[in-house]
Amino acid sequence: MGFKALFAAFAIAGLAGAAPAATVAVDGGIAVKESGIATPVAGMTMDEVTAKFGQPAEKIPAVGKPPISRWSYPGFIVYFEYNHVIHSVVANS
């Protein structure tokens, strides 16, 4: 997935509100599909995510400025800016 498509997926998923949702490709575009998977919400700290969801399967170190890191869990990925969640993405099923 290219940068523009990934950015669009984040933007569209952000419009879904607090309900868990997944972004999916539909006829060459991107759509939001409701998901029953609970994920961390924007603003949670790394400690809060760990307390609620446990240790991630993988921690990918931060890159860029501001530093963006990600944690992989079974079924979803959490993106952090510094120490706070900026977005959670449900894996395609």
C-alpha positions in Angstrom: 0.0 0.0 0.0 1.5 3.4 -1.0 1.9 6.3 1.3 -1.1 8.2 -0.2 -3.4 5.2 0.2 -2.2 4.6 3.8 -2.8 8.2 4.6 -6.3 8.1 3.1 -7.0 4.9 5.1 -6.0 6.7 8.3 -8.1 9.7 7.5 -11.2 7.7 6.6 -10.8 5.4 9.6 -10.6 8.5 11.8 -14.1 9.5 10.6 -15.5 6.2 12.1 -15.4 7.6 15.6 -14.9 5.4 18.6 -16.5 2.3 17.1 -13.8 -0.2 16.1 -13.5 -0.3 12.3 -11.3 -1.7 9.6 -10.3 0.0 6.3 -10.9 -2.2 3.3 -10.3 -1.8 -0.4 -13.5 -1.7 -2.4 -13.5 -1.3 -6.2 -10.1 0.5 -6.2 -11.1 2.8 -3.3 -11.1 2.6 0.4 -14.1 2.1 2.7 -14.6 1.6 6.5 -16.0 -1.7 7.7 -17.2 -2.1 11.3 -15.2 -4.5 13.4 -15.9 -6.2 16.7 -12.3 -6.1 17.8 -11.6 -3.7 20.7 -8.5 -1.5 20.1 -6.8 1.3 21.9 -8.2 4.7 21.4 -6.3 7.9 20.5 -4.7 9.6 23.5 -4.0 6.4 25.6 -0.5 6.1 26.9 1.8 3.2 26.2 1.4 2.1 29.9 -2.4 2.3 29.5 -2.3 0.2 26.4 -0.1 -2.4 28.1 -2.4 -2.5 31.1 -5.5 -3.0 29.0 -4.2 -5.2 26.1 -1.1 -6.8 27.5 2.4 -6.9 25.9 2.4 -6.6 22.1 3.6 -9.5 19.9 6.1 -7.0 18.4 7.4 -3.5 19.1 8.6 -1.6 16.1 11.0 1.3 17.1 10.1 4.9 16.4 11.1 6.6 13.2 10.9 10.1 11.9 10.1 13.5 13.5 7.9 13.4 15.5 8.8 9.8 16.4 6.2 7.3 15.3 6.4 3.8 16.6 4.0 0.9 16.4 3.1 -2.2 18.4 1.6 -5.3 16.7 -1.1 -7.3 18.5 -2.9 -10.3 17.1 -5.6 -8.7 14.9 -4.5 -5.0 15.1 -1.6 -2.5 15.1 -1.3 0.5 17.4 0.5 3.6 16.2 2.1 6.0 18.8 3.5 9.5 18.5 5.9 9.8 21.4 4.1 8.0 24.2 0.5 8.4 23.1 -1.8 6.4 20.7 -2.6 8.3 17.5 -4.4 5.5 15.7 -5.2 1.7 15.8 -5.7 -0.3 12.7 -7.6 -3.6 12.6 -5.9 -6.2 10.3 -7.8 -7.3 7.2 -9.5 -10.6 7.7 
